[in-house]
């Protein structure tokens, strides 16, 4: 099988993990021969380039040395545009290069605020897209012709794919590997890189624990921890309020005020995350998982999965667990 070419655009102020995360995913596709997980033979030919071919300084102070100039790079199968502080005031020459050359790539990909560069070049007009949660409003305001999806991990629209911030580039790269080489290869890569949880594109950018703020008051923080550790317990407002030693009404108001979401929404996210992990990494049946995660019945868990992830549990397991 011929290698697919990947060209990664570098510029001063680039976020280093936006570059290295996807690169490591593509490179890891060749690490399955013998007992050495670092063996050679990746299915992708990866090249990096900057406008002038000179080294660039990342936003964290690291120096990246490109393979050459963008103008000298052959047209790639996948053109990857990372984000970083260098996208805050886009380099006009880089935007002009993208406007002229990016449409020639078979697949156009951005990570984090790399979407801002693509938007500035007019490459996202009329498309759905996402970016780092902190810049979704900026992207939508500057470019009303783009349908910004602020909650998504990544968005595919035709041959263009955009991802949320930083590590979401790994999720998108895994999805591209699955498209190119199959589901089992993508899952093996995730395991080689010790990626704890492979997230589908429509998964929220934050887990329940990250989406919600940590409560200031200790009783509410303890309740948050209890929910995460005991998803099968009675997690209704009355039961949680009793654990916090508050009235149900006071508890519900205080929880939302301090965490940014209702108790019910928080419980829903915790349960579905736990169920996803068990579907991916355990041999438990759907009925047993539904009970252990507090759904009670497989049908209740099925409705939650379809509502949140767009697929039922059995289909989710088929997609995100390697074949036996």
Buried (B, 14 or more C-beta within 10 A) or exposed (E): EEBBBBBBBBBBBBBBBBBBBBBBBBBBBBBBEEEEEEEEEBBBBBBBBBBEBEEBBBBEEEEBEBBEEBEEBEEBBBBBBBBBBBBEEBBEEBBEBBBEBBEEBEBBBBBBBBBBBBBBBBBBEEBBBBBBBEBBEBBBEEBEEBBBBBBBBBBBBEEBBBBBBBBBBBBBBBBBBBEBBEBEBBBBBBEBBEBEBBBBBBBBBBBBBEBBEEBEEEBBBEBBEBBBEEBBBEBEBEBBBBBBEBEBEEBBEBBBEBBEBBBBBBBBBBBBBBBBBBBBEEEBEBEEBBBBBBBEEBEBBBEBBBEBBEBBBEBBBEBBBEEE
